[in-house]
């Protein structure tokens, strides 16, 4: 049976529930395309952070 025909057989309460669920699915789809501000911050930090081998040696000495 076609989905449209099934929908037509529902009562008003069930139709409202289906519409709410569809709206929820679309809102999730919109949210998945939003850029993550944390990703932008990380990219910005990585673009200005420059570590030389000498800078990194300080950390190697402390870890080992």
C-alpha positions in Angstrom: 0.0 0.0 0.0 1.3 3.5 -0.9 2.4 5.7 2.0 0.0 8.4 1.0 -2.9 6.0 1.2 -1.7 4.8 4.6 -1.4 8.4 5.8 -5.0 9.1 4.7 -6.2 6.2 6.8 -4.8 7.7 10.0 -6.8 9.8 12.4 -5.9 13.4 13.2 -3.8 12.6 16.3 -1.7 10.0 14.3 -1.3 12.4 11.4 0.0 15.1 13.7 2.5 12.5 15.1 3.7 11.7 11.6 4.1 15.4 10.7 6.0 16.0 13.9 8.3 13.1 13.2 9.0 14.3 9.7 9.8 17.8 11.0 12.2 16.2 13.5 13.9 14.3 10.7 14.4 17.5 8.7 15.7 19.4 11.7 18.3 16.7 12.3 19.3 17.0 8.6 19.7 20.7 8.9 21.8 20.3 12.1 24.2 17.9 10.4 25.1 20.5 7.9 25.9 23.3 10.4 29.6 24.0 10.8 31.1 23.0 14.1 32.6 26.1 15.8 35.2 23.9 17.5 36.4 22.7 14.2 36.9 26.3 13.1 38.8 27.1 16.2 41.1 24.1 15.8 41.8 25.0 12.2 42.6 28.6 13.2 45.0 27.4 15.9 46.7 25.0 13.6 47.2 27.6 11.0 49.1 30.0 13.3 50.9 27.3 15.4 54.4 26.6 14.1 56.6 24.3 16.1 60.2 23.8 15.2 62.2 20.7 16.1 63.9 22.7 18.8 60.5 23.6 20.3 59.5 20.0 20.4 62.7 18.8 22.0 61.6 20.4 25.3 58.6 18.1 25.4 60.6 15.0 24.5 63.1 15.7 27.3 60.3 16.0 29.9 58.4 12.9 28.7 61.3 10.6 28.5 
